Amino acid sequence: MNRLTYIGLVIAAIVIIVAIFAPWIATHDVTTQDLAMRFRSPSAEHWFGTDGLGRDVFSRVVFGARISLEVGITVVVVSTVIGTFVGAIAGFYGGWIDKFMSGYVFNVFLAFPGLLLAIALVAFLGAGLGKLILALCIIGWVGYARVMRGQVLKVREYDFVQAAKALGAGNMRILFTHIMPNAIQPLIVQASLGMAGAVLSEASLSFLGLGIPPPAPSWGTMIEEARQYFATYPHVLFFPGVSIALTVLAFNFIGDGLRQYLDPKQRTR
Amino acid sequence: MKYKFLNFVRQFAFMLLVIWTVVSLVTLLIELVPGSPAATILGETATTEQIDNFNAKHGLDRPAFFFSYATDEGFVWNGMDNRYSEYFSGLLRGDLGRSFRTDRPVLDMILDRYPSTIELAIASMLVAIAIALPLGVLAGTNKNGLIDNAASFIALLGISLPTFVIGPFLVYIFAVKLAVFSPTGSANPEDIILPAFTLGAALSAILTRMIRSSVIEELGEDYVRTARAKGLSERTVVYKHVLKNGLIPVVTILGLQLGVLLAGAIITEKIFSWQGLGLLLLEDGIAKRDYRLVQGCVLVISITYIVANSLTDLVYRRLDPRIRLS
């Protein structure tokens, strides 16, 4: 693995540790307002300064990591498991299963861009962490399924699969021991982008005022609140912005490194 | 020829089926609203008469679907006079209902704003392709070289920085400090530049990564060795052979990303007060709880996306004969 992967792993580890130990790391209460302390620049008392309501930005960024990771991890795990399984079955069996899945089910789900479905659900149901995660999972799995189906379609034509078939291997054995390991690599990139995507989606919805309702310290909400004062007090937008960027960057580095590590073809050349 | 035509008909039928499902889902979404729309729109002080009038005007006094279920009555058949079939028959006449708030036809409101969103989506896609194609090919052909690392870094930055961080930064630099563009609005033709860059940044980053990994993967294939052994120049190998195969996944991503752009445009439109469909959905629809308008906007964006998706599929099949067989 290359250096960037390690940097990614270190950043991700820091974010995870910060999220787990947030109550001990935060220096102030995240919701306590102090209007006399509005828009203070970073100092020894307030490391990242204070926002428009005099709340401590550092503590809010720390607790924001918790929200981001909670949404990201749940969405990626659920989506990957469902997507891999459904995509592999559709690609391998072909025929009416594939026609139904890729021609109908995939298209129906893909007919809603993730963010739009989340927006629609939130608009009709009301905001909340659970509904947000549910919406992102409902939409998320299809991307993995589509990639997996395409890969399986390609790999099942390879000679070694034909050889396994000729040797009398059963369908499940062919699919899980011969095709899947050779088809799964693009999914790793997809999952790393998916983690980043879920973190971004949560922040985006919160930015639009449709995610986790305030005063919860979502990074997206913090940016939305800071946006109008950005020209005068850039630090309020800067810290949550950098946090999102670093978190997403970390998962991209990890995905990239893993892909190179797992692909012997790329490793040797 | 006959086979091709049949295939086209089948694809078209599939598309209609998908649209039907989406319309059904969107039509039934409004049933998820907690409480009644009338109470939400008219407020707590509304009289029973006002509520009845409102429900009658918007067809909310009729049953939601062909049948309903109640614990004491069991399944009840409601006949054809229901909101679901009414919305469908309206849709066939190009009628998306009337706005709960303004009483204007929803379709008119959408058509007023739709061109701005399409304009923005296309402009940002062009920005993305213009950045990603040269950057991706350079990075892929110079794997692990200086150019590759630089391109990868720029691409990762583009992916990692969300629209709502890039947007304000661009506004800060080009509108506040340099005063080259206006910070918001769409009054002048050049006002599209900042929103297009903001919306296209993430896509250009994704595309650069895709093109890079595609080029690297294809360069390892046997046909590249054959092409090189034939004595073709590296340029021909890359642009005529590698890129043609390498662009297949990229086309899929582009097609899929159109929907993401349309949905992502909501954020960009909010940052720049760009008067498109996203802002209509957000400010007039969701913020004012005008559910009929929300329904219409979601439906129109989804149908655009379905059509784009189907076209992507057609192009995808045309590009790769290996897929056409299945």
Interface residues (C-beta under 8 A of the other chain):
Chain A: G94 D98 G103 Y104 N107 V108 L110 A111 F112 P113 G114 L115 L116 I119 A120 L121 A123 F124 L125 G126 G143 L153 K154 E157 V189 L193 A196 L200 A203 S204 F207 L208 L210 G220 I223 E224 R227 F230 A231 P234 L237 G241 I244 A245 L246 V248 L249 N252 F253 D256 R259 K265 Q266 R269
Chain B: F14 M15 L17 V18 I19 T21 V22 L25 V26 L29 I30 L32 V33 P34 S152 L156 L157 I159 S160 L161 P162 T163 F164 V165 P168 V171 Y172 V176 I206 S213 I216 G220 L256 G259 V260 L262 A263 G264 I266 I267 K270 I271 L281 L282 G285 I286 Y291 V294 V298 I301 S302 I303 Y305 I306 N309 S310 R322 I323 S326
